[in-house]
Amino acid sequence: MHFGLTYWLAKQAGFAPRDAEAVALANQRLDAGSIEYMTSPLQFACLSRFAPDAADIQARHYPSEGKLPSRAQSRPVVPGGPAAQAVVEAALRRADGGKAAFMLGEFGRSLHALQDSWAHQGTPSVPDWHRYGIECDANLAMAAPIDRSTPQSHAADLTWRWPADVEAMAKSTYAQMLKYPNINGARRTAVPWEQLQPALAGFAGARTKRAKSDWFAANAVADTSFLDGTSLPDGSAWKAARWKGRRDIPTPLPPTAQAGVDGALIDFYTRFFSDWVTTSPVDKRWLSALASERPQQPDGVLVDQLIGWRLRDHGSYLAREAQPHAARNASSALRQRASFEVFKSLNDAVLPLIVEGDKPSPILPFLVFALPDSAGGNKRAVALVKLLDSPYDTIGILSEKRNGLDWKITALISAADY
């Protein structure tokens, strides 16, 4: 959503369309738009515990005067607060002195933290996956505050839930755009904020991709493919199209390129993920990879999760999962082949990842981490993957080696990364 609103505001602020796009593109790419931004709290706070990446995420998405590593209570996010403003002010200073044409990208990136400071306001929450053998460092972890969301959901980002925050965020963003130095000496003519403000109610209130797209189209933003993969349900007659704004993503190396992981475990996950994304979930070709407490009866909740995460309309699945369990209805979309994209290969279905740490990492389709043994003494592991249809989340597929023989999938967890 960052791209569309930032682009529209920049145009209203008098930026030429090409310059407005440069600002908006750099802004959006901080959310899984380039390989260096494919980070997740599952890695930097839990599995890799890499403080530099945690600090980067804080600066981009959870701006606070309290610095890492430290307890979450000591680094609250203040909407439009000094930490968020400081990043923008630094970008504005660097754009002065005739350099404005070359600093549009940095300016766009600086606006991202300012915008996120409204969605993530309050004390960051700390994900809790200890039941799966994943312990997180509370001094590095951050997710949306509990009173606005959960570490697994994007409720804090849904504009219709927080219309007053959306307006305040947009007004602050616009005010910073008006401060940007003239580009190549050309003066800009901006629309007064008071004329823009009434239109924002329609933007904030739109609850589906189709409704958001209609709002943008009515406000002279024709290409709305940037809505693809967002946490909104598609809505009636939405035509999905892949967004082309990501920086060119390198082709991942074979999964075996990850060092220090048992080859049999890599092979197991490679077979599972390939079956999962290159066949229709309706066929459940991957069912034999799942653990069964009773013969031939895998956990029904896990099966539904694996089907649901493959939906092309990821927002509808998130909306369903946000409902109380008793209120959920069996979605017909989970049984229709047209609801899923069947990919030609694993690489086509994912956004690649790297191991976060001091050592150089190959670019991989998924990452595998060993976990502490289960209470019964079985070896455990988790594989992280970021699907093209849910680019703002990282999925963790848990597995266990039962009876010292075969690996089996036991659970699925997820993290809302941005």
N, C-alpha and C positions, 0 to 999 in steps of 0.2 A: 504493500500500500504506500510505502514511502515514495516510490517513484512518481506515482500519479499525482498525489497532492503536492509534492515538492515542485513538480513540473508546472502544474497549474498556477501555483502561487508565484513561481518565478516569472511566468509569462505576464501575470497581472502586475508584477513589480517592474515590468518594462524590459526584462531580459529578452533578447532575440531568441526565437525558437531553438536555434542550435545551441546557444549558451544555456538556456533553460534546461535543455536535455542533458548537457554535460554536468550541470549541477545535480540534477535528479538521478542520473545514472550512477554517479559516484556515491551518492547518498544510498541508493538501493543496494549497491554491490556489497555493502557491509553485511548484508543478510544473505549469505551463501551465494554471492555473485562472483566469487573468484576463489581459487584454490586456497589462498592464505586465510580466507574467512570461513572455511569449513570446520569450525571449531564447535565444541560441545562441552557443557558442564560434566557430562559423563566421562570425558577425557580429562580436561584440565583440572578438575576438582577431585576426581575420584580414581580413575584408572591410571592416568599418567602423573597426576598431581604436579602440573607444570605451572609455576607461578607467573612466568612472563606472559603466557597466553591468558591466564586469569586476569592479569592487570590490563591487557589489551581489551578484553571483553568488558571489563568494568568501565574503561575510558569510552568505549563506543556505545555501550548499551545501559550501563548502570552508573552514571557519573555521580561521584560522591567526593566530599572533601576528606573522608576517611579512606586511607589507602590500604591496599593489600600487602602482605597477608594480615588479616585481622578478623575478629568476629563480625558477623553480619550486622549486629546491633550497633556497631561503631561506624558503619558506612551506609547510613540511610541515603536514599535518593530524594532530592528536593526538586519538584517540578520547576523548571526554569531557574534553578538555583545557581550559586556561584560556580560550582564545578562544571556544570553544563555550559554556562555563559563563557567561561574562561577559554574553552576550546574554540568557540566561534570567534571570540575577540582576537585570539592569536592568529586565526586564519585571515581575519580581516586586516590585521596589521601586515601580514606577509603579502597580501594582495595589493597593498598600497605601493606608491612609487612607480607606477607604470607597469606593474606586473599582473594586473587584474585578469588579463586574457589567459594567463598561464596558471592561475590559481583556482579556477572554477571547480576542479575536482576536489581539491583540499577543502574548499568552502562547503561543497556538498556533503563531504564526509563529516565535517564539523557539525553540520545541522542535524545529523542523525542522532547524536547523543542528546542534543537539546530536545528533539522530538520524543525520544524514548524516555526522557526524564518524567514525562507525564504518565506514560503507560506503566512505568516501573517505579512510580513514586512510593516511598515508604521503606521499610526494612526488607532487604532481599531475603527470600526463603532459602532453606538449605534442603536439597533433595535427600530423600531417605530411601536407599535401596539396600540396606544392610541385610534384610531377609534373604537377599539373593547372593550374599557374600561380597557385595560392593560397598565399601566404606568410603565416605566422602570427607574431605578435609573442610571443616566448617570455616576455616580461615581463608579458603579460596572459593568456596561455592557461592553461587548466586543464581536465583531464579525469581520469577515475579513474586511480589509480596503475597502472602496467604490471603489477605483480605481483598485481593484483586484477581487472584488466579491460583493455579497450582503449578508445580514444576512440570507437569505433563500436559498442560493446556495453554491455549492462547487467549483465554478470556480477557486478560489485561489489554490485549490489542484490538478487541472488537469495538469499533467506534460507536456502535449503537448503545453499548452499555455505559459509555462515558462521554456523552455529548458536550458537557461543559468543559471537560478536559481537552476534547478535540478542538473546540473553539479557542481555548487559551493557548494550546500548542501551535495552532495555525497562526494566531495573531503574533506570537513571539517569533515564529519562523519568518513571517512576513516583515516584521520590524528589522530583523537582521539582514534580510535581503535588501531592504531600502538603504542600508549602510554600505553595501558593497561598492567599491570604487568604480567609477566609469571605466568602461572597457574601450581601450584605444581612443580615449577622449570623447566618445559618443555619450551624450546625455540620455538618460532613460526617463520615460514618462510613466509613472505608476498610477494605478487605480487607487483611490482612497480606500482605506480599510473598511470604512463604514458602508461602502458599496459592495464589498465582498462578503461581509459578515452574514447577510441573510441567506446566501447560497449554501453556507456550510451546514445548515441544519439538514438539508437533503443529503449531503455527503455522509454526515455522521449517522443518519437514520437508516441508510441503505444496508440491508441485512444479508444480501446475496451478491454474488459476483455479477449477476445480470443487473440488479438494481444499481450497484456501484458503476457498472459500465454505462448504463443509461444516464447516470448523473454526469459522468465524464463526457460522454458524447454530447449532452446538452450544453456542456461548458467548453466545447471546442477541443476536446482531447479524443481523437478518433480511435487510435490504436490502444486498446485496453488489455492486450495480452499480458501485461505486467501483473494482472490479477491472477494468472495461472499459479496454482500451488498455494494460494493464500488460504487462511483458515475459515473463509466464508463458504457456505454451501453454494452450489452453482446457481440455483434458481431456474425458473422456467425459461426454456429455449436458449439457454446459454450454450455457446459454441466454443468448446475448449480449444485453445491454441497455445503452443509453447512460446514462452517469452524468449526473445533472442538477445536480451540485454546483458546476459552474463559474459564475462570475459572468457575467451576461448579456454576451455578446460582440457588439460592434457589427458591423453588416453591412459588409463591405469595400466600398471604392470600386472602380470599374473599374481594371484594371491600368494603364491609360494615365495614371492620376493620379500615378504615380511620376515625379518630375522627373529630367531629365538622361539618360534612356535612349532609345536609338533606337527609333522607333515600329515599324519593321519587326521588330525583335527582340522587342518586347513582343507584337506580333501573333503571331509564331511561337510563343512560349511559351504564349500564351493558347489558341491552337488545340490545341497539344500537351496541355496540362494538362486542357482541357475534354474532349478525346477520351479521355484516360487515366482520368478518374474518372466520366464519364457513360456509358461503355459497358463491357461485360464485358471484362476483360483476356484472356479466352479468345479473343475475336475479334481482338485485336491491331490495332485500328483505327488506332493511332498508329504502326504499324511504319514507314510511309513517312517519318516524321520522324527516323528513326535513321540515323546515318552507316553506310555500307557500304564495307568495304575491298575486297570483291568484289561484282560486280553482284547486287543483290537478296538479299544475304546479310549482314544486320546481325550484330553481335557477339552470339553466343548467350548469353554471361554477362550482358550488359546487358539483353537481352530477359528473361532469367530474373529479374533484379533488379527490373525494372519490373513484372513480374507478381507477384513475391513481396511487394513493398512494398504491393501493393493487397489482400493477404489480410486478411479480417476478423479472422482469428486471427493477429495480428501476432507473438505469442509463439512460435508454432510456426515461423514463418519465421526468427525470430532464433535459435531453437534449431538449426535446420537450418544456418544460416550459420555457427554457432559450431563446427560439425564440420569436420574436415580435408576438403579438397576431394574427395579420393579416396573418402571414406566417405559422401559425400552421395548419397542416392537421389533419383531424380526423384519428387517428391511428387505423389500423385494429386490433392491439393487444388489444385495449380496448374492442373489441367485441368478442374475442376468449377465450373460457374457458381454453384452455391450457396455456394461459398467466398468470394465477393466481394459487396460491396454496390455496386450501381449507383446513383449519385447523380443527382438531377435537375439539379444545376448545380454548377459549380466551387465556388461559395461554400458549398454544403451539405457539401462534402467536406473542407474545410480549417479549421484554426484560423488566423485572420488574423495578419499580421505587420506590424511597423513598422520603418522604417529607424532603426537605433540611431545616435544622434548628437545634436549640440547643436541642430539645427534641428527644428522640428515636422515630423512625418511623417504622411501619410495612412495610414489603416488599409487594408491591401491583402491580396489572396488569395495573392500570392507576390511576391518581390522579385528584381530582376535587377541583377547587378553585372558590369561589364566587367572582363575579365582581360587580362594581357599577351598579346601575339600569340604564336602557336605558333612552334616552331622553323622551320616552313616559311613563316612570315609571315602565317598566317591569323588573322583576328580570333577571339577567344574570349570566352565569357561563362558565367556560372553563374546559375541561378535557384534561390532557396531557397523551400521550401514545407514546411508542417507539416500532415500529414494527420490527420484526425479519428481514424482507426484506429491511428495511432502517435503519440499526442500528446506523448510524451516524447523525440522525436527530431526533428531537422531534416534534411531531404533536400536535397542539392544536385544539380541536373541540369545537367551541363556541355554546352556546345554550341560549335560551331566553324563559321565561315563558309567553306565550301570553294570554292575557285576564284573567290573574290570574288562568288559568286552566292547560293546558298541556305544558310540556317542548318540544321545537323543536330545531333542529340543524339549525344554521343560517350561519355559516362560518367555514372555515378551514384555519389555519395558520401553519407555520412551522419554525423551527430554525435549521440551520446547526450548530451542537453542538461543533464540533472539528475543 
